[in-house]
Amino acid sequence: MASRSEVMLPPARSEARWREEVMLALTHQEAKTKEKERAN
């Protein structure tokens, strides 16, 4: 996973926006995982 995100690294000017999107994606993924755990 880490190596893939290194390849996808954006230009510095869009880094803040890119990081924000990554954080949103991680939060969304965590929420889905917690829902699955709750269902089981």
PDB file of N, CA, C and O in Angstrom:
ATOM      1  N   MET A   1       0.842  -1.207   0.000  1.00  0.00           N
ATOM      2  CA  MET A   1       0.000   0.000   0.000  1.00  0.00           C
ATOM      3  C   MET A   1       0.868   1.244   0.000  1.00  0.00           C
ATOM      4  O   MET A   1       0.613   2.187  -0.749  1.00  0.00           O
ATOM      5  N   ALA A   2       1.904   1.246   0.849  1.00  0.00           N
ATOM      6  CA  ALA A   2       2.743   2.444   0.961  1.00  0.00           C
ATOM      7  C   ALA A   2       3.420   2.770  -0.360  1.00  0.00           C
ATOM      8  O   ALA A   2       3.471   3.929  -0.773  1.00  0.00           O
ATOM      9  N   SER A   3       3.945   1.731  -1.027  1.00  0.00           N
ATOM     10  CA  SER A   3       4.652   1.987  -2.285  1.00  0.00           C
ATOM     11  C   SER A   3       3.706   2.546  -3.333  1.00  0.00           C
ATOM     12  O   SER A   3       4.103   3.380  -4.147  1.00  0.00           O
ATOM     13  N   ARG A   4       2.436   2.085  -3.320  1.00  0.00           N
ATOM     14  CA  ARG A   4       1.485   2.572  -4.305  1.00  0.00           C
ATOM     15  C   ARG A   4       1.191   4.051  -4.079  1.00  0.00           C
ATOM     16  O   ARG A   4       1.103   4.806  -5.047  1.00  0.00           O
ATOM     17  N   SER A   5       1.037   4.486  -2.830  1.00  0.00           N
ATOM     18  CA  SER A   5       0.743   5.892  -2.582  1.00  0.00           C
ATOM     19  C   SER A   5       1.949   6.762  -2.906  1.00  0.00           C
ATOM     20  O   SER A   5       1.788   7.929  -3.264  1.00  0.00           O
ATOM     21  N   GLU A   6       3.158   6.215  -2.786  1.00  0.00           N
ATOM     22  CA  GLU A   6       4.334   6.990  -3.178  1.00  0.00           C
ATOM     23  C   GLU A   6       4.286   7.300  -4.674  1.00  0.00           C
ATOM     24  O   GLU A   6       4.625   8.404  -5.098  1.00  0.00           O
ATOM     25  N   VAL A   7       3.867   6.325  -5.459  1.00  0.00           N
ATOM     26  CA  VAL A   7       3.770   6.537  -6.906  1.00  0.00           C
ATOM     27  C   VAL A   7       2.703   7.577  -7.215  1.00  0.00           C
ATOM     28  O   VAL A   7       2.851   8.365  -8.150  1.00  0.00           O
ATOM     29  N   MET A   8       1.619   7.583  -6.426  1.00  0.00           N
ATOM     30  CA  MET A   8       0.503   8.487  -6.670  1.00  0.00           C
ATOM     31  C   MET A   8       0.722   9.877  -6.071  1.00  0.00           C
ATOM     32  O   MET A   8      -0.154  10.737  -6.163  1.00  0.00           O
ATOM     33  N   LEU A   9       1.878  10.098  -5.464  1.00  0.00           N
ATOM     34  CA  LEU A   9       2.116  11.376  -4.789  1.00  0.00           C
ATOM     35  C   LEU A   9       1.878  12.556  -5.735  1.00  0.00           C
ATOM     36  O   LEU A   9       2.371  12.553  -6.863  1.00  0.00           O
ATOM     37  N   PRO A  10       1.136  13.550  -5.288  1.00  0.00           N
ATOM     38  CA  PRO A  10       0.752  14.683  -6.132  1.00  0.00           C
ATOM     39  C   PRO A  10       1.789  15.792  -6.105  1.00  0.00           C
ATOM     40  O   PRO A  10       2.715  15.747  -5.296  1.00  0.00           O
ATOM     41  N   PRO A  11       1.654  16.790  -6.975  1.00  0.00           N
ATOM     42  CA  PRO A  11       2.476  17.990  -6.881  1.00  0.00           C
ATOM     43  C   PRO A  11       2.239  18.685  -5.547  1.00  0.00           C
ATOM     44  O   PRO A  11       1.174  18.541  -4.948  1.00  0.00           O
ATOM     45  N   ALA A  12       3.223  19.432  -5.087  1.00  0.00           N
ATOM     46  CA  ALA A  12       3.147  20.046  -3.760  1.00  0.00           C
ATOM     47  C   ALA A  12       1.910  20.935  -3.620  1.00  0.00           C
ATOM     48  O   ALA A  12       1.310  20.992  -2.547  1.00  0.00           O
ATOM     49  N   ARG A  13       1.526  21.628  -4.692  1.00  0.00           N
ATOM     50  CA  ARG A  13       0.430  22.597  -4.564  1.00  0.00           C
ATOM     51  C   ARG A  13      -0.904  21.921  -4.275  1.00  0.00           C
ATOM     52  O   ARG A  13      -1.800  22.548  -3.709  1.00  0.00           O
ATOM     53  N   SER A  14      -1.053  20.656  -4.654  1.00  0.00           N
ATOM     54  CA  SER A  14      -2.316  19.963  -4.404  1.00  0.00           C
ATOM     55  C   SER A  14      -2.187  18.962  -3.251  1.00  0.00           C
ATOM     56  O   SER A  14      -3.101  18.177  -3.001  1.00  0.00           O
ATOM     57  N   GLU A  15      -1.057  18.995  -2.556  1.00  0.00           N
ATOM     58  CA  GLU A  15      -0.822  17.991  -1.512  1.00  0.00           C
ATOM     59  C   GLU A  15      -1.853  18.096  -0.395  1.00  0.00           C
ATOM     60  O   GLU A  15      -2.341  17.078   0.095  1.00  0.00           O
ATOM     61  N   ALA A  16      -2.189  19.322   0.012  1.00  0.00           N
ATOM     62  CA  ALA A  16      -3.146  19.496   1.108  1.00  0.00           C
ATOM     63  C   ALA A  16      -4.495  18.892   0.738  1.00  0.00           C
ATOM     64  O   ALA A  16      -5.103  18.181   1.539  1.00  0.00           O
ATOM     65  N   ARG A  17      -4.959  19.174  -0.467  1.00  0.00           N
ATOM     66  CA  ARG A  17      -6.248  18.641  -0.920  1.00  0.00           C
ATOM     67  C   ARG A  17      -6.175  17.122  -1.030  1.00  0.00           C
ATOM     68  O   ARG A  17      -7.107  16.419  -0.639  1.00  0.00           O
ATOM     69  N   TRP A  18      -5.045  16.612  -1.573  1.00  0.00           N
ATOM     70  CA  TRP A  18      -4.875  15.171  -1.725  1.00  0.00           C
ATOM     71  C   TRP A  18      -4.911  14.488  -0.358  1.00  0.00           C
ATOM     72  O   TRP A  18      -5.570  13.463  -0.181  1.00  0.00           O
ATOM     73  N   ARG A  19      -4.195  15.070   0.605  1.00  0.00           N
ATOM     74  CA  ARG A  19      -4.152  14.482   1.946  1.00  0.00           C
ATOM     75  C   ARG A  19      -5.551  14.478   2.559  1.00  0.00           C
ATOM     76  O   ARG A  19      -5.938  13.526   3.238  1.00  0.00           O
ATOM     77  N   GLU A  20      -6.308  15.557   2.311  1.00  0.00           N
ATOM     78  CA  GLU A  20      -7.667  15.634   2.851  1.00  0.00           C
ATOM     79  C   GLU A  20      -8.522  14.505   2.278  1.00  0.00           C
ATOM     80  O   GLU A  20      -9.281  13.865   3.006  1.00  0.00           O
ATOM     81  N   GLU A  21      -8.397  14.264   0.978  1.00  0.00           N
ATOM     82  CA  GLU A  21      -9.175  13.197   0.343  1.00  0.00           C
ATOM     83  C   GLU A  21      -8.768  11.830   0.892  1.00  0.00           C
ATOM     84  O   GLU A  21      -9.612  10.958   1.096  1.00  0.00           O
ATOM     85  N   VAL A  22      -7.469  11.654   1.129  1.00  0.00           N
ATOM     86  CA  VAL A  22      -6.995  10.385   1.684  1.00  0.00           C
ATOM     87  C   VAL A  22      -7.596  10.165   3.070  1.00  0.00           C
ATOM     88  O   VAL A  22      -8.045   9.065   3.392  1.00  0.00           O
ATOM     89  N   MET A  23      -7.601  11.226   3.891  1.00  0.00           N
ATOM     90  CA  MET A  23      -8.156  11.105   5.232  1.00  0.00           C
ATOM     91  C   MET A  23      -9.641  10.757   5.172  1.00  0.00           C
ATOM     92  O   MET A  23     -10.121   9.924   5.941  1.00  0.00           O
ATOM     93  N   LEU A  24     -10.371  11.402   4.250  1.00  0.00           N
ATOM     94  CA  LEU A  24     -11.799  11.103   4.104  1.00  0.00           C
ATOM     95  C   LEU A  24     -11.993   9.646   3.705  1.00  0.00           C
ATOM     96  O   LEU A  24     -12.877   8.966   4.227  1.00  0.00           O
ATOM     97  N   ALA A  25     -11.169   9.172   2.782  1.00  0.00           N
ATOM     98  CA  ALA A  25     -11.289   7.785   2.325  1.00  0.00           C
ATOM     99  C   ALA A  25     -11.009   6.816   3.475  1.00  0.00           C
ATOM    100  O   ALA A  25     -11.711   5.819   3.638  1.00  0.00           O
ATOM    101  N   LEU A  26      -9.977   7.116   4.269  1.00  0.00           N
ATOM    102  CA  LEU A  26      -9.644   6.245   5.391  1.00  0.00           C
ATOM    103  C   LEU A  26     -10.777   6.230   6.406  1.00  0.00           C
ATOM    104  O   LEU A  26     -11.138   5.174   6.925  1.00  0.00           O
ATOM    105  N   THR A  27     -11.341   7.409   6.691  1.00  0.00           N
ATOM    106  CA  THR A  27     -12.439   7.492   7.654  1.00  0.00           C
ATOM    107  C   THR A  27     -13.629   6.692   7.158  1.00  0.00           C
ATOM    108  O   THR A  27     -14.264   5.972   7.929  1.00  0.00           O
ATOM    109  N   HIS A  28     -13.933   6.816   5.869  1.00  0.00           N
ATOM    110  CA  HIS A  28     -15.056   6.084   5.278  1.00  0.00           C
ATOM    111  C   HIS A  28     -14.809   4.583   5.374  1.00  0.00           C
ATOM    112  O   HIS A  28     -15.716   3.817   5.697  1.00  0.00           O
ATOM    113  N   GLN A  29     -13.583   4.172   5.094  1.00  0.00           N
ATOM    114  CA  GLN A  29     -13.234   2.753   5.147  1.00  0.00           C
ATOM    115  C   GLN A  29     -13.388   2.225   6.576  1.00  0.00           C
ATOM    116  O   GLN A  29     -13.914   1.132   6.786  1.00  0.00           O
ATOM    117  N   GLU A  30     -12.925   3.010   7.558  1.00  0.00           N
ATOM    118  CA  GLU A  30     -13.044   2.597   8.956  1.00  0.00           C
ATOM    119  C   GLU A  30     -14.506   2.445   9.342  1.00  0.00           C
ATOM    120  O   GLU A  30     -14.873   1.491  10.028  1.00  0.00           O
ATOM    121  N   ALA A  31     -15.342   3.379   8.906  1.00  0.00           N
ATOM    122  CA  ALA A  31     -16.765   3.323   9.236  1.00  0.00           C
ATOM    123  C   ALA A  31     -17.389   2.056   8.668  1.00  0.00           C
ATOM    124  O   ALA A  31     -18.172   1.393   9.349  1.00  0.00           O
ATOM    125  N   LYS A  32     -17.049   1.712   7.421  1.00  0.00           N
ATOM    126  CA  LYS A  32     -17.603   0.512   6.799  1.00  0.00           C
ATOM    127  C   LYS A  32     -17.134  -0.730   7.555  1.00  0.00           C
ATOM    128  O   LYS A  32     -17.906  -1.668   7.755  1.00  0.00           O
ATOM    129  N   THR A  33     -15.873  -0.733   7.973  1.00  0.00           N
ATOM    130  CA  THR A  33     -15.341  -1.881   8.705  1.00  0.00           C
ATOM    131  C   THR A  33     -16.072  -2.039  10.033  1.00  0.00           C
ATOM    132  O   THR A  33     -16.421  -3.152  10.423  1.00  0.00           O
ATOM    133  N   LYS A  34     -16.305  -0.923  10.728  1.00  0.00           N
ATOM    134  CA  LYS A  34     -17.006  -0.983  12.012  1.00  0.00           C
ATOM    135  C   LYS A  34     -18.434  -1.473  11.817  1.00  0.00           C
ATOM    136  O   LYS A  34     -18.946  -2.224  12.647  1.00  0.00           O
ATOM    137  N   GLU A  35     -19.081  -1.061  10.733  1.00  0.00           N
ATOM    138  CA  GLU A  35     -20.443  -1.531  10.461  1.00  0.00           C
ATOM    139  C   GLU A  35     -20.455  -3.044  10.286  1.00  0.00           C
ATOM    140  O   GLU A  35     -21.333  -3.729  10.811  1.00  0.00           O
ATOM    141  N   LYS A  36     -19.471  -3.566   9.544  1.00  0.00           N
ATOM    142  CA  LYS A  36     -19.390  -5.013   9.336  1.00  0.00           C
ATOM    143  C   LYS A  36     -19.205  -5.724  10.675  1.00  0.00           C
ATOM    144  O   LYS A  36     -19.851  -6.740  10.931  1.00  0.00           O
ATOM    145  N   GLU A  37     -18.325  -5.195  11.531  1.00  0.00           N
ATOM    146  CA  GLU A  37     -18.081  -5.821  12.827  1.00  0.00           C
ATOM    147  C   GLU A  37     -19.356  -5.799  13.669  1.00  0.00           C
ATOM    148  O   GLU A  37     -19.649  -6.757  14.383  1.00  0.00           O
ATOM    149  N   ARG A  38     -20.106  -4.709  13.585  1.00  0.00           N
ATOM    150  CA  ARG A  38     -21.339  -4.589  14.353  1.00  0.00           C
ATOM    151  C   ARG A  38     -22.373  -5.605  13.847  1.00  0.00           C
ATOM    152  O   ARG A  38     -23.110  -6.194  14.638  1.00  0.00           O
ATOM    153  N   ALA A  39     -22.421  -5.803  12.528  1.00  0.00           N
ATOM    154  CA  ALA A  39     -23.389  -6.735  11.944  1.00  0.00           C
ATOM    155  C   ALA A  39     -23.089  -8.168  12.390  1.00  0.00           C
ATOM    156  O   ALA A  39     -24.009  -8.960  12.596  1.00  0.00           O
ATOM    157  N   ASN A  40     -21.812  -8.499  12.539  1.00  0.00           N
ATOM    158  CA  ASN A  40     -21.435  -9.840  12.992  1.00  0.00           C
ATOM    159  C   ASN A  40     -21.528  -9.899  14.493  1.00  0.00           C
ATOM    160  O   ASN A  40     -21.253 -10.941  15.088  1.00  0.00           O
TER     161      ASN A  40
END
